Amino acid sequence: MPKPLIHNPSLAFRPATLNRHLELITKHQPDTPPSQVKNHAGRYFKGVPGGAEIRRQIFSQTSYTALTELIGSLADFSGDCAS
């Protein structure tokens, strides 16, 4: 049986899911332009407290590596907030 959709995922869930999604994009669609990847990544933080600042940080990254490091730091931060 499929898992139910999460309609309001927690802040801790979003970076982990985004990180996995970015891995899949680079594996299956390696020619995806960086601007499209950043636009997609920014959507994960729409409507959350501090989301505008997170999106600003996402759009300021200049490489895929820097973007994944930022997402990793968000996962660490959101995990601290969840406990």
C-alpha positions in Angstrom: 0.0 0.0 0.0 1.4 3.4 -0.9 2.4 5.9 1.8 -0.1 8.8 2.3 1.0 12.2 1.0 2.2 14.7 3.5 0.3 17.9 3.1 2.3 20.0 5.5 5.8 18.5 5.9 7.9 19.6 8.8 10.9 21.8 8.4 13.1 18.9 9.3 11.5 16.8 6.5 12.0 19.3 3.7 15.8 19.5 3.4 16.1 15.7 3.5 13.5 15.3 0.8 15.1 18.1 -1.3 18.5 16.5 -0.9 17.2 13.2 -2.3 15.3 15.0 -5.1 18.5 16.8 -6.1 20.4 13.5 -6.1 17.8 12.1 -8.5 17.9 15.1 -10.7 21.7 14.9 -11.1 21.5 11.2 -11.7 18.6 11.1 -14.2 18.7 14.6 -15.7 22.3 15.8 -15.5 21.8 18.4 -18.1 19.2 20.3 -16.0 20.3 24.0 -15.9 21.4 25.3 -12.4 18.8 28.0 -12.5 16.0 25.4 -12.8 17.5 23.3 -10.0 17.7 26.4 -7.7 14.1 27.4 -8.7 12.9 24.0 -7.8 14.9 23.9 -4.5 13.4 27.3 -3.5 9.9 25.9 -3.7 10.5 23.5 -0.9 10.7 26.5 1.5 7.8 28.5 0.3 5.4 29.3 3.1 7.6 28.4 6.0 9.0 30.8 8.7 12.3 32.2 7.4 11.6 30.8 3.9 12.4 34.0 2.1 15.9 34.1 3.6 16.4 30.4 2.8 15.4 31.0 -0.8 17.7 34.0 -1.0 20.6 31.7 0.2 19.6 29.0 -2.3 19.5 31.5 -5.3 22.9 32.9 -4.3 24.7 29.6 -4.6 27.0 29.4 -7.6 27.6 25.7 -7.8 25.7 22.4 -7.3 28.2 21.5 -4.6 27.6 24.8 -2.7 23.8 24.2 -3.0 24.0 20.7 -1.6 26.2 21.9 1.3 23.6 24.6 2.1 20.8 22.0 2.0 22.9 19.9 4.4 23.3 22.8 6.8 19.6 23.4 6.7 19.0 19.7 7.6 21.3 20.1 10.6 19.6 23.3 11.7 16.0 22.1 11.2 16.8 18.9 13.1 18.0 21.0 16.1 14.7 23.0 15.9 12.6 19.9 15.8 13.9 18.5 19.1 
